[in-house]
Amino acid sequence: MQLVSPEPLLQGEAWAWSLLRALALRASAGQAVRHPTGVYCDAEGRLEEVASERAQILLDPNSDPSFESPLPLPASVRQLFELYLPLCLGEGAERLVLGHIGQSLDGQIATAAGASRYVSGPENIVHMHRLRSLMDAVVVGAGTVELDDPELTTRLVPGRHPTRVVVDPRLRVAHARKLYQDGLAPTWIACLREPGRGLGPPGIPLLEFSSECALLAPAELLSALAARGLRRVFVEGGGVTLSHFIQTRCLDRLHVTVCPILIGRGRPGISLPGVERLEQALRPATRRFALGEDVLFDCQLASR
């Protein structure tokens, strides 16, 4: 069937991003698209399901790729849909845990001294902002906050700021960090409940957990976030935090962006216990995308 867009000018990247954001909001509300349908998105980002003859694009959560359209979509728009629609469709989108890491060809995310800006190129930075915009919460470890002093906002793309969660078991991060001071988005700290522990920054609520070791259990953190309505979680880094989520099988999907640079001995990205045989290695289904000079690997991991 021939599909005709009622507003051809909406077929650019701004229109595509509005549609993706609207689908992500539906998933956050527990109303993700679960079946094949046609959708229409206006210039204000309002989304509605429509009959196929009025559709701008046809969505199918069960297909790969998950969309089709006879419209002459630009290559950049087609890549936006191919990369981000799987994060917004189907029942799995309503409780999604996505990890991301940007690393060198030799698997480093920073130099030994901690210099990490910027290992990956500007296209990957925009990609991270897009991922933040599509998710309910962004999680980072204490080391990332100490080294990079990130804002964890969506300032480079249209979209809402996610709730920011810092995994800081011992409350070691200085109170003067940007995300504790700027008031741009809700910000929480996940820490251990133990005697003698320090105090958190004024006005920043704590999520307290019990643990027999110095690490928080990712599954417990995800349950606590889900209980607060944050079910779509983006684990942005760093290497220790992301590796812990992978090791405990708490990631549904992983984005690894590889930049054509060799750093040498530095700070490794993903670091997991070794296996004796290659048959024991994780072999996720993988797709590849070009992000400027970088290559993004989109890995589908076994869900929890």
Secondary structure by P-SEA (a helix, b strand, c coil): cbbbbcccccccaaaaaaaaaaaaaaaaacccccccbbbbbccccbbbbbccccccbbbbccccccccccccccaaaaaaaaccccccccccccbbbbbbbbbccccccccccccccccccaaaaaaaaaaaaaccbbbbcaaaaaccccccccccccccccbbbbbccccccccccccccccccbbbbbbbbccccccccccccccccccccccccaaaaaaaaaaaccccccccccaaaaaaaaaaccccbbbbbbcccccccccccccccccccccccccccbbbbbcccbbbbbcccccc
